[in-house]
């Protein structure tokens, strides 16, 4: 298979573009570097296309390696025919390749193999070749006690096993039946008898059916989790009318055996053989194959959703370099306090006890006011965990009693803060600091710069995925690492302030080199230009090429070092300076002047129009941050618990997670509410991300509240009907029979049931 041509067709780009990208990847170039600095070579392939290209390149290369192994194996057996070789060379999936290899794959000793050893293969061949033969009569000739064939029935059973194995190893037949069942099959979930109480969280699947090719990712993973926990059984029906579809498939197999005249004696026996082959061999394998296909597709979609949410979170607006107080709320253990300066350096820590049982409210206010005044705090970052609203009220009281303090308070997600606190990285950053106080530092810093702080935490601990523990962990880690890498390089990194955790996400930099960069600046002072990076131990020419454009040096010798212009392209800027007669400092920020320049005039054999255009745009605003402007949400006063909510309330909230069925929104009551996909927009949308993304501030209306089950149904529609709050299904309904319809439990229960199913 021509890997380059295949990928080009899949991406709808030219083979030349793919060849260039593959060559760069093979040389060790990263996706961010290629998408940003090698546009001429790849014809402008973006990072999304390059990620897909990289994934497919790995898959297709593995496929070709497996193809080579299979061809060698069959050739060594002396069974490689021209037609078989052609089919194997044209196989475009691992499944089809393994189907073709199945008849030649070394096997354990099967019933068919035992029958062959008993000399029964000629009997099977005879019945296939001459349909007028009476099976019982010819089988009598194959009785051989020494070979274990004791009677006519044993002989016919052995012949049947041989034919069934041949049928089950027919790649074309398998592919046709597999696709037929994928299009028509239905997954049926049933609760395991006697485990109804333990399976309460899977209540919506106690007796549930849906077309296998219509099951969305989150629902498929829920079904598999229920099965893996021993609470649900999953069966696959070949169609809506199970018996009829089994009969149709058996007849399909019979046609494959060229059974036309069922009056012929051998055909009667072969028809029964076809039925057995379908149920015992083919359907059993197809059942496993399609459930695996469903699971793999669900996992890929879950990983995509997780990576998308992670990108949104990492690229959230930073509050910027401001002195910040971080508060990690707690009740009995107290509220942990940490103050960091505008660069994130820790200045002070404390613990206050405003909540029960100590109830030191006034003392806590005095302590916070003193710290805010002493360290000139601009922002107060409050973790959204237990006692968050109570702590928010505490800060409000501080601001009310001490109006001279000009501070703002913002609630932030504290997901992963405890993981960071106990990490080796946190221990190195704050070796003498109590673990509980490190979380407050993280909460403060993630308000200043979410990206710089969250890269220190395992993405799987941030909590923006769905069924993240149910998917392939290697693929998940790879997908999330790619998302983090793309985000860090899209924003760029200040090499003089960045942590090792942030630096190692920069294109071309390993953890070891990142540690060396930090050690070098600690020993020699801040970097003043990019050229100094070449003096860092183990930072060679290749690493410098990959990383330099993403590393920023603010207020250094060369203004271009604070931009995303790569050092290799500085000659282009020098040509612009020479052509315009302006200095670099006179050029930077001159938007109207720069836009009047014709980029074509500055292209050459090395740097084409895409690069020159990028350079001119960068000169307009060097080092521009692609992240949005910082804004904060203020939760409604007096609404602190789920019991405070009432249908019809309009509230401000922040999107904490986006799944395929809707978005979860924090409205300040310690329990996120769900905006079902059908309530995200006044118009029809297929993907919740068309309306919202993680971190968005939104206005929602409460539809219904289920205090007992801790479920909140919200809407973002401008004219929501509270009387019919159950989210309408805006996609195809799953297959359900009347007896499987659960009794109605109110609109909220319906809303969440539909959300879980959809």
Residue pairs with C-beta under 8 A, 6 or more apart in sequence:
1 60
1 63
1 64
1 67
1 89
1 90
1 92
3 22
3 57
3 60
3 61
3 64
4 15
4 18
4 19
4 22
5 15
6 56
6 60
6 92
7 18
7 22
7 53
7 56
7 57
7 60
8 14
8 15
8 17
8 18
10 52
10 56
11 18
11 45
11 49
11 52
11 53
13 43
13 45
13 49
14 43
16 43
17 42
17 43
17 45
18 53
20 38
20 41
20 42
20 43
21 34
21 41
21 42
21 45
21 50
21 53
22 53
22 57
24 34
24 38
24 41
24 42
25 31
25 34
25 53
25 54
25 57
28 542
28 546
29 38
29 546
30 485
30 489
30 507
30 508
30 546
31 47
31 50
31 51
31 54
31 482
31 485
31 486
32 47
32 485
32 486
32 489
32 490
32 507
32 550
33 489
33 507
33 508
33 545
33 546
33 549
34 41
34 42
34 45
34 50
35 42
35 45
35 46
35 47
35 50
36 489
36 549
36 550
36 564
36 614
37 549
37 566
37 568
37 569
37 611
39 608
39 610
39 611
39 614
40 607
40 608
40 610
40 611
42 50
44 610
45 53
47 486
51 482
51 486
62 94
63 91
63 92
63 93
63 94
63 97
66 94
66 97
67 88
67 89
67 91
67 97
70 88
70 97
70 100
70 101
70 104
71 80
71 85
71 88
71 89
73 101
73 104
73 105
74 80
74 84
74 88
74 101
74 104
77 104
79 104
84 100
87 100
87 171
88 97
88 100
88 101
91 97
91 100
95 289
96 171
96 175
99 171
99 174
99 175
100 171
102 168
102 169
102 171
103 166
103 169
107 113
110 161
110 165
111 158
111 161
111 165
112 161
112 162
112 164
112 165
114 148
114 158
114 161
115 121
115 124
115 157
115 158
115 159
115 161
115 162
116 162
117 147
118 142
118 144
118 147
118 148
118 149
118 158
119 142
119 144
119 147
119 149
120 142
120 149
120 155
120 158
120 159
120 162
121 159
121 162
122 142
123 138
123 139
123 141
123 142
123 155
123 156
123 158
123 159
124 159
124 160
124 162
124 163
126 133
126 138
127 133
127 135
127 138
127 159
127 163
127 266
127 269
127 270
128 163
128 257
128 266
128 270
130 266
131 259
131 261
131 264
131 265
131 266
131 267
131 270
132 264
132 265
132 266
133 265
133 266
134 265
134 266
135 156
135 265
135 266
135 269
136 152
136 156
139 152
139 155
139 156
139 159
140 152
140 155
142 149
142 155
143 149
143 150
143 151
143 152
143 154
143 155
148 154
149 155
149 158
156 269
160 273
160 276
163 257
163 270
163 273
163 277
164 273
164 276
164 277
164 280
164 281
165 281
167 173
167 253
167 256
167 257
167 274
167 277
167 281
167 282
168 174
168 277
168 281
168 282
168 285
170 256
173 253
173 256
173 282
174 282
174 285
174 286
176 252
177 249
177 252
177 253
177 282
177 286
178 286
178 289
178 290
180 238
180 249
180 252
181 212
181 236
181 238
181 239
181 249
181 283
181 286
181 290
182 212
182 213
182 290
182 293
183 213
184 211
184 238
184 239
184 240
184 245
185 211
185 212
185 213
185 236
185 237
185 238
185 239
185 290
186 209
186 210
186 211
186 212
186 236
186 237
186 239
186 240
186 735
187 209
187 210
187 211
187 212
187 215
187 223
187 234
187 235
187 236
187 237
187 291
187 294
188 208
188 209
188 234
188 235
188 236
188 237
189 205
189 206
189 207
189 208
189 209
189 223
189 226
189 227
189 232
189 233
189 234
190 206
190 207
190 232
190 233
190 235
191 199
191 202
191 205
191 206
191 207
191 231
191 232
192 199
192 230
192 231
192 232
192 233
195 230
195 231
196 206
198 231
199 206
199 226
199 231
199 232
202 222
202 226
202 231
202 232
204 742
204 753
204 756
204 757
205 222
205 223
205 226
205 232
206 742
207 739
207 740
208 734
208 736
208 740
208 757
209 237
209 734
209 735
209 736
209 737
209 740
210 219
210 734
210 735
210 736
210 757
211 734
211 735
212 236
212 290
212 294
214 732
214 734
215 223
215 294
215 298
215 734
216 298
216 301
216 660
216 661
216 758
217 297
217 298
217 299
217 301
217 302
217 305
217 466
217 660
218 298
218 302
218 466
218 467
218 659
218 660
218 661
218 756
219 756
219 757
219 758
220 294
220 295
220 297
220 298
221 295
221 298
221 299
221 302
221 466
221 467
221 470
221 471
222 467
222 756
223 232
223 234
224 234
224 295
224 298
224 470
225 467
225 470
226 232
227 233
227 234
228 470
234 291
236 287
236 290
236 291
237 245
238 245
238 246
238 249
238 283
239 245
239 248
240 735
246 278
246 279
246 283
249 278
249 282
249 283
250 274
250 275
250 278
250 279
251 274
252 278
253 274
253 275
253 277
253 278
253 282
254 270
254 271
254 274
254 275
256 274
257 270
257 273
257 274
259 267
259 270
259 271
259 274
260 267
261 267
262 268
262 271
298 471
299 470
299 471
299 472
299 475
300 475
301 660
302 465
302 466
302 467
302 468
302 470
302 471
303 471
303 472
303 475
303 476
303 479
303 480
304 479
305 465
305 466
305 658
305 659
305 660
306 459
306 464
306 465
306 466
306 468
306 476
306 479
306 480
307 479
307 480
307 482
307 483
308 483
308 658
308 689
308 693
309 464
309 465
309 657
309 658
309 693
309 694
310 459
310 462
310 464
310 465
310 480
310 483
310 484
310 487
311 483
311 486
311 487
312 464
312 658
312 693
312 694
312 695
313 413
313 450
313 454
313 462
313 464
313 694
313 695
314 450
314 451
314 454
314 455
314 483
314 484
314 487
314 488
315 451
315 487
315 490
315 491
315 626
315 627
316 450
316 451
316 627
316 628
316 694
316 695
317 627
317 628
317 629
317 630
317 631
317 695
318 448
318 449
318 450
318 451
318 625
318 627
318 630
319 379
319 410
319 447
319 448
319 449
319 630
320 448
320 449
320 630
321 342
321 343
321 448
322 342
322 378
322 379
322 448
323 339
323 340
323 341
323 342
323 347
323 375
323 376
323 377
323 378
323 379
324 339
324 340
324 377
324 378
324 379
324 380
324 381
324 444
324 445
324 447
324 448
325 337
325 338
325 339
325 368
325 371
325 372
325 375
325 377
325 379
325 380
325 381
325 407
325 444
326 337
326 338
326 339
326 340
326 381
326 383
326 440
326 441
326 442
326 443
326 444
326 445
326 447
327 335
327 336
327 337
327 380
327 381
327 382
327 383
327 391
327 395
327 440
327 443
328 335
328 336
328 338
328 383
328 385
328 414
328 417
328 436
328 437
328 439
328 440
328 443
329 335
329 382
329 383
329 385
329 386
329 387
329 388
329 390
329 391
330 336
330 355
330 386
330 387
331 355
331 356
331 386
331 387
332 355
332 356
332 357
333 436
334 351
334 352
334 353
334 355
334 358
335 351
335 352
335 353
335 354
335 355
335 364
335 387
335 391
335 394
336 349
336 351
336 436
336 437
336 439
336 440
337 348
337 349
337 350
337 351
337 352
337 367
337 368
337 371
337 440
338 346
338 348
338 349
338 437
338 440
338 441
338 443
338 444
339 346
339 347
339 348
339 349
339 371
339 375
339 377
339 444
340 346
340 347
340 441
340 444
340 445
340 448
341 347
341 375
342 448
343 497
344 445
344 448
344 449
344 452
344 497
346 430
346 433
346 441
347 375
348 371
348 374
348 375
349 433
349 437
349 440
349 441
350 367
350 371
351 436
351 437
352 360
352 363
352 364
352 367
352 368
353 359
353 360
353 363
353 364
354 360
354 361
354 363
354 364
354 365
354 390
354 391
354 394
355 387
355 390
355 391
361 394
361 397
364 394
365 394
365 397
365 398
365 401
368 394
368 395
368 398
369 398
369 401
369 402
369 405
371 377
372 380
372 398
372 402
372 405
372 407
373 402
373 405
377 405
377 407
378 406
378 407
378 408
379 407
379 408
379 409
379 410
379 447
379 448
380 395
380 407
380 408
380 409
380 410
381 410
381 412
381 443
381 444
381 446
381 447
382 388
382 391
382 392
382 395
382 409
382 410
382 411
382 412
382 443
383 411
383 412
383 413
383 414
383 417
383 439
383 440
383 443
384 411
384 412
384 413
384 414
384 666
384 670
385 414
386 670
388 411
388 668
388 670
389 635
389 640
389 641
389 668
389 669
389 670
390 640
392 409
392 411
392 635
392 668
393 640
395 409
396 409
398 405
399 405
399 407
399 409
408 632
410 447
410 632
410 633
411 633
411 635
411 666
411 668
412 443
412 446
412 447
413 446
413 463
413 656
413 666
414 439
414 442
414 443
415 461
415 462
415 463
415 464
416 442
416 454
416 457
416 458
416 461
416 462
416 463
417 439
417 442
417 443
417 446
417 457
418 439
419 457
419 458
419 461
420 426
420 438
420 439
420 442
420 456
420 457
421 435
421 436
421 438
421 439
421 442
422 435
423 456
423 457
425 456
425 500
425 501
426 435
426 438
426 442
426 456
429 438
429 499
430 437
430 438
430 441
433 441
442 453
442 456
442 457
445 452
445 453
446 453
446 454
451 487
451 488
451 491
451 502
451 627
452 498
452 499
452 502
454 462
455 484
455 488
455 501
455 502
455 505
456 499
456 501
456 502
459 480
459 481
459 483
459 484
460 468
460 476
460 477
460 480
463 657
464 656
464 657
464 694
465 476
466 657
466 659
466 660
468 476
484 505
485 505
485 507
488 502
488 505
488 506
488 550
489 505
489 506
489 507
489 550
490 626
491 625
491 626
491 627
492 550
492 551
492 552
492 564
492 623
492 625
493 502
493 503
493 506
493 550
493 551
493 552
494 552
494 553
494 554
495 503
495 517
495 521
495 527
495 533
495 551
495 552
495 553
496 521
496 526
496 527
496 553
496 554
499 518
500 511
500 514
500 515
500 518
503 509
503 514
503 517
503 518
504 510
504 511
504 513
504 514
506 514
506 547
506 550
506 551
507 546
507 547
507 550
508 542
508 543
508 544
508 545
508 546
508 547
509 517
509 539
509 543
509 546
509 547
510 543
512 538
513 536
513 538
513 539
513 543
516 536
516 537
516 538
516 539
517 533
517 536
517 539
520 535
520 536
520 537
521 527
527 533
527 553
527 556
528 553
528 556
528 557
529 553
529 556
529 557
529 558
529 561
530 548
530 551
530 553
530 558
530 561
530 567
531 567
533 539
533 544
533 547
533 548
533 551
534 541
534 544
539 547
545 568
548 566
548 567
548 568
549 564
549 565
549 566
549 567
550 564
552 561
552 562
552 563
552 623
553 561
553 562
554 562
554 623
555 562
556 562
558 584
559 584
559 585
559 588
559 622
560 567
560 570
560 573
560 584
560 622
562 622
562 623
563 618
563 619
563 622
563 623
564 614
564 618
564 622
564 623
565 573
565 615
565 618
565 619
565 622
569 607
569 611
569 615
572 602
572 604
572 607
572 611
572 612
572 615
573 584
573 587
573 615
573 619
575 602
576 587
576 597
576 602
576 615
576 616
576 619
577 583
577 584
577 587
579 601
579 602
580 587
580 593
580 597
582 590
582 593
587 593
587 594
587 619
588 619
588 622
589 619
589 620
589 621
589 622
590 619
590 620
591 620
594 616
594 619
594 620
595 616
595 620
597 616
599 609
599 612
599 613
599 616
600 609
600 612
602 612
603 609
603 612
618 624
631 697
632 697
633 652
633 653
633 654
633 697
634 652
635 651
635 652
635 653
635 667
635 668
636 649
636 651
636 652
636 667
636 668
638 644
639 645
639 649
639 651
639 667
639 668
639 669
640 668
640 669
641 669
641 670
642 669
642 670
642 671
642 705
642 707
642 710
642 712
643 707
644 669
645 667
645 669
645 702
645 705
645 712
646 702
646 705
647 702
647 703
647 704
647 705
647 722
647 725
648 701
648 702
648 722
649 701
649 702
650 699
650 700
650 701
650 702
651 667
651 668
651 699
651 700
651 701
651 702
652 667
652 697
652 698
652 699
652 700
653 665
653 666
653 667
653 668
653 673
653 697
653 698
653 699
653 700
653 714
654 665
654 666
654 695
654 696
654 697
654 698
655 663
655 664
655 665
655 666
655 692
655 693
655 694
655 695
655 696
655 697
655 698
656 664
656 665
656 666
656 672
656 694
657 663
657 664
657 672
657 694
658 664
658 688
658 689
658 692
658 693
658 694
659 688
660 677
660 687
660 688
660 758
661 676
661 677
661 688
661 754
661 755
661 756
661 758
662 674
662 675
662 676
662 677
662 679
662 680
662 688
662 727
662 755
663 674
663 675
663 680
663 688
663 691
663 692
664 672
664 673
664 674
664 675
665 672
665 673
665 674
665 675
665 698
665 700
665 714
666 672
667 673
667 700
667 712
667 714
669 712
671 710
671 712
672 712
673 700
673 702
673 712
673 713
673 714
674 711
674 712
674 713
674 714
674 751
674 752
674 755
675 692
675 698
675 700
675 714
675 715
675 716
676 713
676 727
676 751
676 754
676 755
677 685
677 688
677 727
677 730
677 758
678 727
678 728
678 729
678 730
679 703
679 714
679 715
679 716
679 717
679 720
679 727
680 688
680 691
680 692
680 716
681 690
681 691
681 716
681 717
682 717
682 718
682 719
684 730
685 691
685 730
686 731
691 716
692 698
692 716
698 716
699 716
700 714
700 715
700 716
701 714
701 715
701 716
701 717
701 720
701 722
702 712
702 713
702 714
703 713
703 714
703 715
703 720
703 722
703 725
703 747
703 748
703 751
704 712
704 713
704 722
704 725
704 746
704 747
704 748
704 751
705 711
705 712
705 713
705 748
706 712
706 746
706 748
706 749
706 752
709 749
709 752
711 748
711 752
713 725
713 727
713 747
713 748
713 751
713 752
715 725
724 747
725 747
725 748
725 751
726 747
726 748
726 750
726 751
726 754
727 750
727 751
727 754
727 755
729 754
729 758
731 758
734 757
742 753
744 750
